[in-house]
Structures are given as C-alpha cells and as structure tokens.
Amino acid sequence: MAWRTWRQAMADALYGDGGFYVGTDVPARHFRTAAHTGQVWATAMAELGRRVDSALGEPDAFTFVDVGAGGGELLTRLAELAPPRWSLLGIDVARRPPALPARVGWQRQFPDEVHGVVLAVELLDVVPLDSVELTADGMRVVEVDDEGLERIGAKAEPADRDWIARWWPLRALGERAEVGHPREAMWREITDRISSGLALAVDYAANPAEHLAGTLTGYRNGHPRTPVPDGSMDLTSHVLFESLLSAGDTLLAQREALRRLGVVATPPDYRNDPEVYLTELTRASEAAELMNPYTFGGFTWLLHPVGIPQLFR
C-alpha cells in the first residue's frame, strides 16, 4: 500500500504512464464539456475570437489556442468557422485526434508566445492539488492510497498554511481545503506567454463558505464517484477564482457571458418549414444547456485581457 499526497496521486493518475488523460478522446467517453454540446458553443467561441481579433486590429498573426483540447471537438468546428488567417492550435497530453482537420495544429507544450485567444475550459480543475484538513494537531496534509483510502499525514508546509489563511480559512475540525498555489502557477505560466489578446478560463467555482469538506470529486462514465487515484476516472476540484485575479480581470457567470456574445435560448416559432424549425430548435436546446445555471451555465468565466480593453464590462 503506497500512501501519497493527493497532489502526487492526482498527477500520476491523470497524467502519468497510462493516466486518465493520456488516451485520445478520453473526456468524451466519461463526461460532457461545453465543446460536446454542439455548434452553439463553437459559434460563441468564434465570436469571442472575432472580438479579440478586432480589438487587436486584425493582425496577420492571430492564434486561437485551446488548452486541454481533449478530442479536438471545438477546434474541429472552429476550422469551419474561423477566418483562414487564424491559426488554430490544440494543447493536450493526449495524442493528436486522427480526424482533426489539417489546418489545426496539435502539441503537448504551450507555445512561447501567443497573439490571440487562449481558452482553458475545465483545465484548472484538473491541476493536481493537495488537500489539507484542520485537525486537533493543526493543519495536516491528507494522504491517499491506490484504492482511495485516506489518512491524515504530515503537517502542512508553511506555504500551504499561508495560502489557506488568505484564501480558504479552516475554522472547525474536519474542514478541508484544496491548496491552490500550483493552479495559480499554471495560470501565470499561461498568461505570461500571451503577448496580446485574451486568456479565458472556464470552470466551476469553489466557495469556501459552502465547500467545508473541499470539492475533490471523481467522475467515471458520466457519473460522480468517490475519488480513487487509479487512472480509471477523472479527478477534479473546483477553482477558487479569486486567488487567480489580477488587475483588469473580469469574472462572469457563463450564462451572462454567452448572452453578451449573442447566444439566445428562446425556442423558435414554427414557420411551416420543418427542416429550419428542427435546426433552430436544436440550437435553442444547445443554448439552453449551456446557459442552464444548474449545469454549464453555472460555470464561471475568468477573462484576462492583455493589451486590449476588457470585452465585457
């Protein structure tokens, strides 16, 4: 039985040899993301890209980067919607999807410099983090074995305790926090490489006042599970967006952000054309799913502009 911190266990289970995210199309087999909902999401992302492109003066070099691109569903649709001048790039630990259009680039490493849009949908929630519990002996790191059994481990490091005191105070015995500074480091690494344009992170938001036991959850075959770091399931924790904010950033609920991008979920009127009606009804259904506050509409958007005005005020 090998005991590890949750940060170590998540890193191995998600990104190690044979890890959950290493296989192509893994997300689509186990859970739905906005990219799997259909054309409405892709159209909204294309519109977001066009607004950033316009704010930059439509430069010759403009790249739309999807970080954690999964099976390439969004980029496949953007290949049909985006101007030929745009470069499209997927970043993922998985292999390039075989059906990805030729105009879409694919690599494991983030580029050194980006002029354009960087999109990170449900990326920050799978950054491996440690879980810390308040015990009678102070704040201690939670350890886990390969079968998901937990035990209380060593005292939390000073950096972890400082982060918790600032962002996720633990007040009662048994309360837990996921320590977010590794997530902040990843987000800084991404945003620091944007020379001009916009970084957008989309995820479920953590609320320390409500999530007293933390938010670490497993997902397999579309259903939440007790988290087990065996490589068979997704392991996620909600994002404390407030710790990621910098000057000029904006936080918006997804349903409000999509509304500002022109997404409408109103059912269409029937105008004696069944084919048109079914097309419009499908789009309205997709929009309703994306804007439903109890599903995707409950996501939070963090918009980080670089060298452009904030798009949503």
C-alpha positions as CSV (number, residue, x, y, z in Angstrom):
1,M,0.0,0.0,0.0
2,A,1.6,3.3,-1.2
3,W,0.5,6.4,0.6
4,R,0.8,9.7,-1.3
5,T,-0.5,13.2,-1.0
6,W,-3.5,13.9,-3.2
7,R,-1.3,16.2,-5.4
8,Q,1.1,13.3,-6.1
9,A,-1.7,10.8,-6.6
10,M,-3.6,13.1,-9.0
11,A,-0.5,13.8,-11.1
12,D,0.1,10.0,-11.5
13,A,-3.5,9.0,-12.0
14,L,-4.3,11.8,-14.6
15,Y,-1.0,12.4,-16.4
16,G,1.4,9.5,-15.6
17,D,2.0,6.5,-17.8
18,G,-1.4,5.1,-18.6
19,G,-3.0,8.1,-16.9
20,F,-6.6,9.1,-17.4
21,Y,-5.9,12.0,-19.8
22,V,-3.2,10.3,-21.9
23,G,-5.6,8.5,-24.2
24,T,-7.3,10.3,-27.1
25,D,-11.0,11.2,-26.7
26,V,-11.0,10.3,-23.0
27,P,-13.1,13.2,-21.8
28,A,-15.9,12.4,-24.3
29,R,-16.1,8.9,-23.0
30,H,-16.6,9.9,-19.4
31,F,-18.1,13.3,-19.2
32,R,-19.5,16.1,-21.3
33,T,-17.9,19.5,-21.6
34,A,-19.2,22.6,-23.4
35,A,-17.3,21.5,-26.5
36,H,-19.5,18.4,-26.7
37,T,-22.8,20.3,-26.7
38,G,-22.7,21.2,-30.4
39,Q,-22.4,24.2,-32.8
40,V,-23.7,26.9,-30.4
41,W,-20.6,26.7,-28.2
42,A,-18.2,26.8,-31.2
43,T,-20.1,29.8,-32.7
44,A,-19.8,31.6,-29.4
45,M,-16.1,30.9,-29.2
46,A,-15.7,32.1,-32.8
47,E,-17.5,35.3,-31.9
48,L,-15.2,35.8,-28.9
49,G,-12.2,35.3,-31.2
50,R,-13.6,37.8,-33.7
51,R,-14.0,40.4,-31.0
52,V,-10.4,39.9,-29.7
53,D,-9.1,39.9,-33.3
54,S,-10.9,43.2,-34.0
55,A,-9.5,44.7,-30.8
56,L,-6.0,43.8,-31.9
57,G,-6.6,45.4,-35.4
58,E,-6.9,42.1,-37.2
59,P,-3.1,41.3,-37.2
60,D,-1.5,39.0,-39.7
61,A,-0.6,36.6,-36.9
62,F,-3.7,35.6,-34.8
63,T,-3.9,32.3,-32.9
64,F,-6.8,30.6,-31.2
65,V,-5.4,28.2,-28.6
66,D,-7.5,25.5,-26.9
67,V,-5.6,24.3,-23.8
68,G,-6.7,20.9,-22.7
69,A,-8.3,20.3,-26.1
70,G,-9.4,16.7,-25.4
71,G,-10.7,15.1,-28.6
72,G,-10.5,18.4,-30.6
73,E,-14.2,18.8,-30.8
74,L,-14.2,22.6,-30.5
75,L,-11.2,23.1,-32.9
76,T,-12.9,20.8,-35.5
77,R,-15.8,23.1,-35.6
78,L,-13.7,26.3,-35.5
79,A,-11.8,25.0,-38.6
80,E,-15.1,25.6,-40.5
81,L,-16.0,28.9,-38.8
82,A,-12.7,30.8,-38.3
83,P,-11.1,33.0,-40.9
84,P,-8.4,31.3,-42.9
85,R,-5.9,33.9,-41.5
86,W,-6.3,32.5,-38.0
87,S,-4.0,29.7,-36.7
88,L,-5.8,27.1,-34.6
89,L,-3.8,25.1,-32.0
90,G,-4.7,22.4,-29.6
91,I,-2.6,21.7,-26.5
92,D,-3.1,18.4,-24.7
93,V,-1.1,15.5,-23.2
94,A,-3.2,13.1,-25.4
95,R,-2.2,12.2,-29.0
96,R,-3.5,14.2,-31.9
97,P,-7.1,13.1,-32.7
98,P,-6.9,11.2,-36.1
99,A,-9.9,13.1,-37.5
100,L,-8.7,16.6,-36.6
101,P,-8.7,18.9,-39.7
102,A,-5.3,19.5,-41.3
103,R,-5.4,23.3,-40.5
104,V,-5.4,22.6,-36.8
105,G,-2.0,22.3,-35.0
106,W,-1.6,20.0,-32.1
107,Q,1.2,19.7,-29.5
108,R,1.9,18.9,-25.8
109,Q,3.7,22.1,-24.8
110,F,2.3,25.6,-24.6
111,P,3.9,27.9,-27.2
112,D,6.4,30.5,-26.0
113,E,4.3,33.4,-27.3
114,V,0.6,33.9,-28.3
115,H,-1.1,36.7,-30.1
116,G,-4.8,35.9,-29.9
117,V,-7.1,33.9,-27.6
118,V,-6.1,31.2,-25.1
119,L,-9.1,29.1,-24.0
120,A,-8.9,26.9,-20.9
121,V,-12.2,25.1,-20.3
122,E,-12.2,22.7,-17.3
123,L,-8.5,22.8,-17.3
124,L,-7.7,24.4,-14.0
125,D,-9.9,22.0,-12.1
126,V,-7.6,19.1,-13.0
127,V,-4.4,20.7,-11.8
128,P,-3.1,18.3,-9.1
129,L,-3.5,19.9,-5.7
130,D,-3.0,18.8,-2.1
131,S,-5.9,18.5,0.3
132,V,-5.4,19.9,3.8
133,E,-7.6,19.1,6.8
134,L,-7.8,21.0,10.1
135,T,-7.1,18.5,12.9
136,A,-6.6,18.8,16.7
137,D,-2.9,18.9,15.8
138,G,-3.2,21.7,13.3
139,M,-3.4,21.7,9.5
140,R,-2.3,18.4,8.1
141,V,-2.0,17.1,4.5
142,V,-4.4,14.3,3.6
143,E,-2.8,11.2,2.1
144,V,-4.4,8.5,-0.1
145,D,-3.6,5.0,-1.3
146,D,-4.2,3.4,-4.7
147,E,-7.7,2.3,-3.6
148,G,-8.8,5.7,-2.4
149,L,-8.5,5.1,1.3
150,E,-7.3,8.3,3.1
151,R,-5.3,9.1,6.2
152,I,-4.0,12.2,7.9
153,G,-0.4,12.8,7.0
154,A,2.3,15.3,7.8
155,K,1.8,18.9,8.9
156,A,1.1,21.3,6.1
157,E,4.0,23.2,4.7
158,P,4.2,27.0,5.6
159,A,3.4,28.0,2.0
160,D,0.2,25.8,2.2
161,R,-0.8,27.3,5.6
162,D,-0.2,30.8,4.3
163,W,-2.4,30.2,1.2
164,I,-5.2,28.7,3.3
165,A,-5.1,31.5,5.8
166,R,-5.5,34.0,2.9
167,W,-7.9,32.3,0.6
168,W,-9.7,29.3,2.3
169,P,-9.7,29.7,6.1
170,L,-10.4,26.5,8.0
171,R,-12.3,27.2,11.2
172,A,-13.7,23.9,12.5
173,L,-12.1,20.4,13.0
174,G,-12.5,18.3,9.9
175,E,-12.8,21.1,7.4
176,R,-10.7,20.8,4.3
177,A,-9.3,23.0,1.6
178,E,-7.6,22.2,-1.7
179,V,-4.4,24.3,-1.8
180,G,-4.5,26.3,-5.0
181,H,-1.0,27.8,-5.4
182,P,0.0,25.1,-8.1
183,R,-3.0,26.2,-10.0
184,E,-2.0,29.8,-9.8
185,A,1.4,28.9,-11.1
186,M,0.0,27.2,-14.1
187,W,-2.3,30.2,-14.8
188,R,0.6,32.6,-14.6
189,E,2.6,30.5,-16.9
190,I,-0.2,30.6,-19.5
191,T,-1.0,34.3,-19.1
192,D,2.7,35.4,-19.1
193,R,3.1,33.9,-22.6
194,I,0.3,36.0,-24.1
195,S,1.8,39.0,-25.8
196,S,-1.5,40.4,-26.8
197,G,-5.1,39.1,-26.7
198,L,-7.2,37.3,-24.1
199,A,-6.9,34.3,-21.8
200,L,-10.2,32.8,-20.8
201,A,-10.6,30.2,-18.0
202,V,-13.9,28.4,-17.6
203,D,-14.7,26.2,-14.7
204,Y,-16.8,25.5,-11.6
205,A,-16.1,28.0,-8.8
206,A,-15.2,27.0,-5.3
207,N,-16.9,28.7,-2.4
208,P,-15.0,28.1,0.9
209,A,-18.1,29.1,3.0
210,E,-20.1,26.3,1.4
211,H,-17.5,23.7,0.5
212,L,-16.4,22.8,4.1
213,A,-15.2,19.4,3.1
214,G,-13.4,20.5,0.0
215,T,-14.6,19.8,-3.6
216,L,-12.4,16.8,-4.7
217,T,-14.5,14.5,-6.8
218,G,-14.1,11.6,-9.2
219,Y,-16.0,11.2,-12.5
220,R,-16.4,8.0,-14.5
221,N,-18.8,7.1,-17.2
222,G,-20.7,10.3,-16.7
223,H,-21.3,9.9,-13.0
224,P,-19.7,11.4,-9.9
225,R,-17.7,8.8,-7.9
226,T,-15.7,8.6,-4.7
227,P,-12.2,9.8,-5.9
228,V,-9.8,6.9,-6.4
229,P,-6.4,7.7,-8.0
230,D,-6.1,4.5,-10.1
231,G,-6.3,6.1,-13.5
232,S,-9.8,4.9,-14.2
233,M,-11.6,8.2,-13.6
234,D,-11.3,12.0,-13.8
235,L,-10.2,13.7,-10.6
236,T,-11.3,17.3,-10.2
237,S,-11.6,20.1,-7.7
238,H,-13.4,23.4,-8.0
239,V,-11.5,26.6,-8.8
240,L,-11.1,29.4,-6.3
241,F,-11.1,32.1,-8.9
242,E,-10.5,35.0,-6.5
243,S,-6.9,33.8,-6.0
244,L,-6.2,34.0,-9.7
245,L,-7.4,37.5,-10.3
246,S,-5.1,40.3,-11.4
247,A,-5.7,43.9,-12.4
248,G,-8.1,44.3,-15.3
249,D,-9.6,40.8,-15.0
250,T,-13.3,40.1,-15.1
251,L,-15.4,37.3,-13.5
252,L,-18.7,36.5,-15.2
253,A,-21.3,33.7,-14.9
254,Q,-21.2,31.7,-18.2
255,R,-24.9,32.3,-18.9
256,E,-24.3,36.1,-18.7
257,A,-21.1,35.9,-20.8
258,L,-22.8,33.9,-23.5
259,R,-25.8,36.3,-23.5
260,R,-23.3,39.1,-24.2
261,L,-21.9,37.0,-27.1
262,G,-25.4,36.8,-28.7
263,V,-26.4,33.4,-27.5
264,V,-30.2,33.1,-27.2
265,A,-32.0,30.1,-25.7
266,T,-35.6,31.1,-26.8
267,P,-37.5,28.3,-28.6
268,P,-38.2,29.2,-32.3
269,D,-41.5,29.9,-33.8
270,Y,-42.7,27.3,-36.4
271,R,-42.9,28.9,-39.8
272,N,-44.1,26.0,-42.0
273,D,-40.6,24.8,-42.7
274,P,-39.9,21.6,-40.6
275,E,-36.2,21.4,-41.5
276,V,-35.5,25.0,-40.5
277,Y,-37.6,24.6,-37.4
278,L,-35.7,21.5,-36.3
279,T,-32.3,23.2,-36.9
280,E,-33.4,26.3,-34.9
281,L,-34.8,24.1,-32.1
282,T,-31.6,22.1,-31.9
283,R,-29.6,25.4,-31.5
284,A,-32.1,26.7,-28.8
285,S,-31.7,23.4,-26.9
286,E,-27.9,23.6,-27.1
287,A,-28.0,27.2,-25.9
288,A,-30.4,26.3,-23.0
289,E,-28.0,23.6,-21.8
290,L,-25.0,26.0,-22.0
291,M,-26.9,28.7,-20.1
292,N,-28.7,26.5,-17.5
293,P,-27.5,27.7,-14.1
294,Y,-27.6,24.1,-12.7
295,T,-25.3,22.7,-15.4
296,F,-22.9,24.5,-17.8
297,G,-24.5,27.9,-17.1
298,G,-23.1,27.5,-13.5
299,F,-19.6,27.8,-14.8
300,T,-17.6,31.0,-14.0
301,W,-15.5,32.8,-16.7
302,L,-12.3,34.5,-15.8
303,L,-11.3,36.9,-18.6
304,H,-7.7,38.1,-18.6
305,P,-7.1,40.7,-21.3
306,V,-3.5,41.6,-22.5
307,G,-3.1,44.8,-24.5
308,I,-6.8,45.1,-25.3
309,P,-9.8,46.7,-23.4
310,Q,-11.9,44.3,-21.3
311,L,-14.5,42.9,-23.7
312,F,-17.3,42.5,-21.1
313,R,-18.0,45.4,-18.7
